[in-house]
Amino acid sequence: MKYQVIHSKQGKYPVSVMCEFFNVSRSGYYDFMKRKDKPHKDASLTQLVAECQACCSKTYGYRRVQLWLIREKSVYRNPKTVLRVMNKYGLLAEIRRYRMYRQMGQQLHRYDNLLNREFTADKPNRKWVTDISYIHTGQGVLYLSMIRDLFDQSIVTYKTATSQTVNLVLNTVKQAVRKEAVAAEVQLHSDQGFQYTSSAYFNLTKEYGITPSMSRRGNCYDNAMAENFFSILKSECINRCKPKTFVQAKTLIDKYIYFYNHERIQTKTRLTPFEKRSQAA
């Protein structure tokens, strides 16, 4: 700031006098003048990172930002450089928050843990995971049921409702089967929620030839990939927007899941879920 003032008044007062008045050196002032018109070394990268975070609503960490720079701009930067710029200029993604779990209802049908934490699949529609999460709004709780494919991590389908019922889960499964060319050997993994232990769920999976798999009691890690998606959704979308109504929450969920499936880069594959799915097709 002192150098800026000296520069603005240099036609009115001698530089040496102003440097003495402001208690700065003349060499420091002239060094400032040499640097003044040079672009900042981080300027171009900062602008690109800001553009990336605008596209993803500031949800990308530095690894995804680096992948975005390569994919979209053909710009190659060291991940540590990207992280430094994001830290310095306030371009970091928001911190992720984690959900809590509870179990309710009477259990009727239990299934073996066939998935056994093997969270990969060699083809689409071979291994699905499913769960229900609570979306808090100003009008109350909106329940979100979804099915995720472990082949590409895509959200196969999802349903919302203002009450947590067995029908919410049944309609999610029905919609997934209608949408996908499901082979008889598809495995559908869930926790031990009352919807998944119900007779209606048992009958539906039997009708569709779906093989149910179930987490061990009280062990959320057995269904970690379902929990992981809800964590991402809430930290990158819901918790930042705090929807006031059910309609607003549904709109946010629709937009985010489209973004997640079609635009959000996966760090392991460097592809979006649907890019990987299209390659398999």
Beta strands, then each sheet from edge to edge (+ up, - down):
strand 1: 127-137
strand 2: 140-149
strand 3: 155-161
strand 4: 187-190
strand 5: 211-214
sheet 1: 3+ 2- 1+ 4+ 5+
end
